[in-house]
Amino acid sequence: MQLFTQAKNTLSTLKEKPFKLKKDMQLLFESNLKTITGLQLIKSEFIIKGQRFDTVAYDPDSKAFISLIAFINN
């Protein structure tokens, strides 16, 4: 899907800027989690019973904890 930026009445295609590291993508996502998803960040890199979760968040609307996103950088 192409994304565009707008300047007055003109659209320009946004150029892709790949992440060098998976962690960079994760940090950007978690820093903007509320804006992107409406969820509240609880913990990054959470491990319980040998299972690792990249991002754990809380959904105040459903009052539920959510494990989010396996960040993969190809």
N, CA, C and O atoms as a MOPAC input file, in Angstrom:
PM7 MOZYME 1SCF
protein

 N      0.84600 1    -1.17200 1     0.00000 1
 C      0.00000 1     0.00000 1     0.00000 1
 C      0.89400 1     1.23800 1     0.00000 1
 O      1.78300 1     1.37800 1     0.84000 1
 N      0.65200 1     2.10900 1    -0.92900 1
 C      1.42000 1     3.34600 1    -0.97500 1
 C      0.87000 1     4.33500 1     0.04500 1
 O     -0.33600 1     4.40400 1     0.28300 1
 N      1.78100 1     5.09800 1     0.64200 1
 C      1.41900 1     6.16400 1     1.56600 1
 C      1.86500 1     7.48600 1     0.96700 1
 O      2.84500 1     7.55700 1     0.22600 1
 N      1.12500 1     8.53000 1     1.30500 1
 C      1.40100 1     9.84700 1     0.73500 1
 C      1.48700 1    10.89900 1     1.82600 1
 O      0.93300 1    10.74300 1     2.91500 1
 N      2.18600 1    11.96000 1     1.51300 1
 C      2.21300 1    13.14200 1     2.35000 1
 C      1.56100 1    14.27400 1     1.55200 1
 O      1.61700 1    14.29700 1     0.32200 1
 N      0.94800 1    15.20500 1     2.27200 1
 C      0.22600 1    16.28800 1     1.60100 1
 C      0.87600 1    17.62300 1     1.91400 1
 O      1.18400 1    17.92400 1     3.06700 1
 N      1.08100 1    18.41700 1     0.87800 1
 C      1.53200 1    19.79600 1     1.01500 1
 C      0.56700 1    20.62900 1     0.18400 1
 O      0.57700 1    20.57800 1    -1.04600 1
 N     -0.26200 1    21.39200 1     0.87600 1
 C     -1.34500 1    22.14400 1     0.23700 1
 C     -2.23500 1    21.17200 1    -0.53100 1
 O     -2.84900 1    20.30000 1     0.08300 1
 N     -2.32300 1    21.29500 1    -1.84100 1
 C     -3.17800 1    20.40300 1    -2.62800 1
 C     -2.39300 1    19.37700 1    -3.42400 1
 O     -2.90500 1    18.82300 1    -4.39600 1
 N     -1.15700 1    19.11800 1    -3.02400 1
 C     -0.30700 1    18.18400 1    -3.75100 1
 C      0.07100 1    17.00200 1    -2.86700 1
 O      0.48700 1    17.17900 1    -1.72200 1
 N     -0.07700 1    15.79100 1    -3.41100 1
 C      0.34000 1    14.57900 1    -2.70900 1
 C      1.67500 1    14.10000 1    -3.26500 1
 O      1.91000 1    14.14200 1    -4.47300 1
 N      2.53600 1    13.65000 1    -2.37400 1
 C      3.81800 1    13.06200 1    -2.76500 1
 C      3.94500 1    11.70400 1    -2.10000 1
 O      3.55500 1    11.53100 1    -0.94600 1
 N      4.48800 1    10.74500 1    -2.83000 1
 C      4.66800 1     9.40400 1    -2.29400 1
 C      5.73100 1     9.41800 1    -1.19200 1
 O      6.79900 1    10.00800 1    -1.35800 1
 N      5.43000 1     8.77000 1    -0.07500 1
 C      6.41900 1     8.60400 1     0.98600 1
 C      7.35300 1     7.46900 1     0.60200 1
 O      6.90700 1     6.44300 1     0.08900 1
 N      8.63100 1     7.64500 1     0.84500 1
 C      9.60500 1     6.60800 1     0.53900 1
 C      9.81400 1     5.72900 1     1.76500 1
 O      9.83500 1     6.20900 1     2.89800 1
 N      9.96500 1     4.44200 1     1.51800 1
 C     10.19300 1     3.48100 1     2.58400 1
 C     11.57400 1     3.70000 1     3.19600 1
 O     12.55200 1     3.92600 1     2.48500 1
 N     11.63800 1     3.63200 1     4.50700 1
 C     12.90900 1     3.72900 1     5.21500 1
 C     13.00100 1     2.49900 1     6.11800 1
 O     12.44800 1     2.49400 1     7.21900 1
 N     13.69200 1     1.46600 1     5.66000 1
 C     13.76300 1     0.21500 1     6.42400 1
 C     14.45600 1     0.40400 1     7.77400 1
 O     15.32600 1     1.26100 1     7.93000 1
 N     14.05100 1    -0.41200 1     8.73800 1
 C     14.69300 1    -0.41200 1    10.04600 1
 C     15.94800 1    -1.26500 1     9.97300 1
 O     15.94200 1    -2.33600 1     9.36600 1
 N     17.02100 1    -0.79400 1    10.58900 1
 C     18.25800 1    -1.56700 1    10.60800 1
 C     18.13100 1    -2.74600 1    11.57200 1
 O     18.61200 1    -3.84600 1    11.29700 1
 N     17.47800 1    -2.49700 1    12.70100 1
 C     17.33100 1    -3.52400 1    13.73100 1
 C     15.86100 1    -3.69400 1    14.11000 1
 O     15.08200 1    -2.74100 1    14.08300 1
 N     15.50300 1    -4.92000 1    14.46200 1
 C     14.15300 1    -5.22200 1    14.94300 1
 C     13.81400 1    -4.34100 1    16.15100 1
 O     12.68700 1    -3.86200 1    16.27900 1
 N     14.77200 1    -4.13700 1    17.01100 1
 C     14.56300 1    -3.35300 1    18.23500 1
 C     14.17100 1    -1.90900 1    17.91100 1
 O     13.36800 1    -1.31500 1    18.63100 1
 N     14.72500 1    -1.33900 1    16.83800 1
 C     14.37000 1     0.02900 1    16.44000 1
 C     12.88300 1     0.11600 1    16.09100 1
 O     12.20000 1     1.06400 1    16.47700 1
 N     12.39400 1    -0.88300 1    15.35700 1
 C     10.98200 1    -0.93500 1    14.98300 1
 C     10.10900 1    -1.08100 1    16.23000 1
 O      9.08300 1    -0.41400 1    16.36400 1
 N     10.52700 1    -1.95100 1    17.12700 1
 C      9.77400 1    -2.19100 1    18.35800 1
 C      9.71600 1    -0.92100 1    19.21600 1
 O      8.65300 1    -0.57600 1    19.73100 1
 N     10.83200 1    -0.23300 1    19.37100 1
 C     10.85900 1     0.98400 1    20.18900 1
 C      9.96800 1     2.08300 1    19.60700 1
 O      9.27600 1     2.77800 1    20.35100 1
 N      9.98200 1     2.24300 1    18.29100 1
 C      9.12600 1     3.23800 1    17.65400 1
 C      7.65300 1     2.88900 1    17.86100 1
 O      6.84200 1     3.75200 1    18.19500 1
 N      7.31900 1     1.61800 1    17.65900 1
 C      5.93900 1     1.17300 1    17.85000 1
 C      5.48700 1     1.38200 1    19.29500 1
 O      4.41400 1     1.93300 1    19.54100 1
 N      6.30600 1     0.94100 1    20.24400 1
 C      5.92600 1     1.05600 1    21.65500 1
 C      5.84900 1     2.51200 1    22.11000 1
 O      5.01800 1     2.85100 1    22.95300 1
 N      6.69700 1     3.36600 1    21.56900 1
 C      6.66000 1     4.79000 1    21.92200 1
 C      5.38600 1     5.46900 1    21.42300 1
 O      4.98300 1     6.50700 1    21.94900 1
 N      4.75900 1     4.88300 1    20.41600 1
 C      3.55600 1     5.46200 1    19.81800 1
 C      2.35300 1     4.52600 1    19.92000 1
 O      1.38400 1     4.67400 1    19.17600 1
 N      2.41500 1     3.57300 1    20.83000 1
 C      1.38800 1     2.54600 1    20.96500 1
 C     -0.00600 1     3.12000 1    21.17900 1
 O     -0.96200 1     2.69300 1    20.53200 1
 N     -0.12300 1     4.08100 1    22.08300 1
 C     -1.42600 1     4.68000 1    22.38500 1
 C     -2.01000 1     5.36800 1    21.15000 1
 O     -3.20200 1     5.24200 1    20.87200 1
 N     -1.17900 1     6.08600 1    20.41800 1
 C     -1.63500 1     6.78400 1    19.21600 1
 C     -2.05900 1     5.80300 1    18.12800 1
 O     -3.07500 1     6.00900 1    17.46300 1
 N     -1.28600 1     4.74200 1    17.94600 1
 C     -1.55300 1     3.77700 1    16.87400 1
 C     -2.72700 1     2.86600 1    17.20600 1
 O     -3.58200 1     2.62000 1    16.35500 1
 N     -2.77500 1     2.36300 1    18.43600 1
 C     -3.74500 1     1.31700 1    18.78200 1
 C     -4.73700 1     1.68900 1    19.87100 1
 O     -5.76200 1     1.02600 1    20.02700 1
 N     -4.44200 1     2.74900 1    20.63000 1
 C     -5.29100 1     3.09800 1    21.76800 1
 C     -4.97600 1     2.28200 1    23.01200 1
 O     -5.66100 1     2.40600 1    24.02800 1
 N     -3.93600 1     1.44300 1    22.93600 1
 C     -3.55500 1     0.58700 1    24.06800 1
 C     -2.46800 1     1.25000 1    24.90300 1
 O     -1.73700 1     2.12100 1    24.43100 1
 N     -2.38300 1     0.81300 1    26.16200 1
 C     -1.37200 1     1.32900 1    27.08000 1
 C     -0.25100 1     0.29900 1    27.22200 1
 O     -0.51900 1    -0.87300 1    27.48700 1
 N      0.98900 1     0.72200 1    27.05000 1
 C      2.13500 1    -0.17300 1    27.19000 1
 C      2.28800 1    -0.58400 1    28.65200 1
 O      2.30200 1     0.25700 1    29.55100 1
 N      2.40100 1    -1.88400 1    28.86800 1
 C      2.63900 1    -2.41500 1    30.21300 1
 C      4.09900 1    -2.83400 1    30.36400 1
 O      4.76100 1    -2.44900 1    31.32700 1
 N      4.59900 1    -3.62300 1    29.41100 1
 C      5.96500 1    -4.14000 1    29.53400 1
 C      6.51200 1    -4.50700 1    28.16200 1
 O      5.79600 1    -5.03200 1    27.30900 1
 N      7.77100 1    -4.22600 1    27.97200 1
 C      8.48500 1    -4.63600 1    26.76700 1
 C      9.40200 1    -5.79600 1    27.13700 1
 O      9.98700 1    -5.81300 1    28.22000 1
 N      9.52300 1    -6.76200 1    26.23400 1
 C     10.40400 1    -7.91300 1    26.46500 1
 C     10.01700 1    -8.65100 1    27.75400 1
 O     10.84400 1    -8.81600 1    28.65000 1
 N      8.79200 1    -9.07900 1    27.83700 1
 C      8.24700 1    -9.76300 1    29.02300 1
 C      8.40900 1   -11.27300 1    28.86300 1
 O      8.04400 1   -11.83400 1    27.83000 1
 N      8.95600 1   -11.92600 1    29.88800 1
 C      9.14600 1   -13.37600 1    29.85200 1
 C      8.41100 1   -14.00600 1    31.02100 1
 O      8.56400 1   -13.58900 1    32.16900 1
 N      7.60600 1   -15.02300 1    30.71000 1
 C      6.88900 1   -15.77100 1    31.74100 1
 C      6.83300 1   -17.24000 1    31.31000 1
 O      6.42000 1   -17.56500 1    30.19700 1
 N      7.25500 1   -18.10400 1    32.21500 1
 C      7.28200 1   -19.54800 1    31.95700 1
 C      7.98200 1   -19.88500 1    30.64200 1
 O      7.51200 1   -20.72700 1    29.87600 1
 N      9.09600 1   -19.22600 1    30.39300 1
 C      9.89900 1   -19.50400 1    29.21500 1
 C      9.36500 1   -18.92000 1    27.91000 1
 O      9.98600 1   -19.08500 1    26.86000 1
 N      8.22400 1   -18.24100 1    27.96700 1
 C      7.65200 1   -17.61100 1    26.77800 1
 C      8.00100 1   -16.12800 1    26.78700 1
 O      7.81800 1   -15.45000 1    27.79800 1
 N      8.50800 1   -15.62200 1    25.65400 1
 C      8.90000 1   -14.22000 1    25.54900 1
 C      7.88600 1   -13.46700 1    24.70500 1
 O      7.53300 1   -13.89300 1    23.60500 1
 N      7.42500 1   -12.34500 1    25.23500 1
 C      6.48500 1   -11.47400 1    24.54200 1
 C      7.19600 1   -10.15500 1    24.25600 1
 O      7.74300 1    -9.53400 1    25.16800 1
 N      7.19100 1    -9.72500 1    22.99300 1
 C      7.85900 1    -8.47800 1    22.64200 1
 C      7.19100 1    -7.29100 1    23.31900 1
 O      7.87300 1    -6.44300 1    23.89500 1
 N      5.86200 1    -7.22100 1    23.25800 1
 C      5.12900 1    -6.08000 1    23.78900 1
 C      3.86800 1    -6.56800 1    24.48500 1
 O      3.07200 1    -7.30400 1    23.90200 1
 N      3.69200 1    -6.15700 1    25.72900 1
 C      2.45500 1    -6.45200 1    26.45400 1
 C      1.77100 1    -5.12300 1    26.72900 1
 O      2.38500 1    -4.17900 1    27.22500 1
 N      0.48300 1    -5.06800 1    26.39500 1
 C     -0.27500 1    -3.83000 1    26.52900 1
 C     -1.60400 1    -4.10100 1    27.23200 1
 O     -2.01900 1    -5.24800 1    27.40300 1
 N     -2.25100 1    -3.02000 1    27.62900 1
 C     -3.54600 1    -3.09200 1    28.30500 1
 C     -4.56900 1    -2.32300 1    27.48600 1
 O     -4.31700 1    -1.20400 1    27.03900 1
 N     -5.72900 1    -2.94400 1    27.29600 1
 C     -6.83100 1    -2.30900 1    26.58400 1
 C     -7.84500 1    -1.82000 1    27.61200 1
 O     -8.58300 1    -2.63100 1    28.17100 1
 N     -7.90100 1    -0.50600 1    27.87700 1
 C     -8.81500 1     0.00600 1    28.89900 1
 C    -10.28900 1    -0.17100 1    28.52900 1
 O    -11.14000 1    -0.22300 1    29.41800 1
 N    -10.60300 1    -0.26500 1    27.24700 1
 C    -12.00100 1    -0.45000 1    26.84000 1
 C    -12.51700 1    -1.83700 1    27.21300 1
 O    -13.61600 1    -1.97000 1    27.75200 1
 N    -11.72600 1    -2.86400 1    26.92800 1
 C    -12.15500 1    -4.23100 1    27.24500 1
 C    -11.61900 1    -4.70600 1    28.59100 1
 O    -11.94600 1    -5.80000 1    29.05100 1
 N    -10.78700 1    -3.86500 1    29.22000 1
 C    -10.16000 1    -4.19100 1    30.50900 1
 C     -9.41500 1    -5.52200 1    30.42900 1
 O     -9.56100 1    -6.39000 1    31.29000 1
 N     -8.61000 1    -5.66100 1    29.36500 1
 C     -7.86700 1    -6.90100 1    29.12900 1
 C     -6.41000 1    -6.59200 1    28.80400 1
 O     -6.08300 1    -5.55700 1    28.22400 1
 N     -5.55300 1    -7.52300 1    29.19500 1
 C     -4.14700 1    -7.44200 1    28.82700 1
 C     -3.96200 1    -8.13800 1    27.48400 1
 O     -4.59700 1    -9.15400 1    27.20400 1
 N     -3.09400 1    -7.58200 1    26.66900 1
 C     -2.89400 1    -8.08100 1    25.31300 1
 C     -1.40300 1    -8.23500 1    25.06000 1
 O     -0.61300 1    -7.33700 1    25.35000 1
 N     -1.03400 1    -9.37900 1    24.51700 1
 C      0.33500 1    -9.57100 1    24.05500 1
 C      0.35100 1    -9.20600 1    22.58100 1
 O     -0.40800 1    -9.75600 1    21.78300 1
 N      1.21700 1    -8.27800 1    22.23300 1
 C      1.22900 1    -7.75100 1    20.87500 1
 C      2.49000 1    -8.08600 1    20.11600 1
 O      3.57500 1    -8.15900 1    20.69200 1
 N      2.34800 1    -8.28300 1    18.87100 1
 C      3.37500 1    -8.17400 1    17.85400 1
 C      4.63900 1    -8.99600 1    18.11700 1
 O      5.29800 1    -8.86300 1    19.14800 1
 N      4.93500 1    -9.82300 1    17.17100 1
 C      6.25000 1   -10.43300 1    17.09100 1
 C      6.97200 1    -9.61000 1    16.02400 1
 O      6.67500 1    -9.74300 1    14.83700 1
 N      7.89500 1    -8.78300 1    16.42600 1
 C      8.58900 1    -7.89600 1    15.50300 1
 C      9.60900 1    -8.68800 1    14.69600 1
 O     10.50200 1    -9.32500 1    15.25500 1
 N      9.46300 1    -8.63900 1    13.37800 1
 C     10.36700 1    -9.36100 1    12.48300 1
 C     10.89700 1    -8.36800 1    11.46200 1
 O     10.12000 1    -7.65500 1    10.82700 1
 N     12.18400 1    -8.31800 1    11.30300 1
 C     12.80800 1    -7.40600 1    10.34700 1
 C     13.46200 1    -8.24700 1     9.27700 1
 O     14.49600 1    -8.87100 1     9.51500 1
 N     12.86100 1    -8.26700 1     8.08900 1
 C     13.41400 1    -9.08300 1     6.98600 1
 C     14.48400 1    -8.33200 1     6.23900 1
 O     15.05800 1    -8.85800 1     5.28500 1

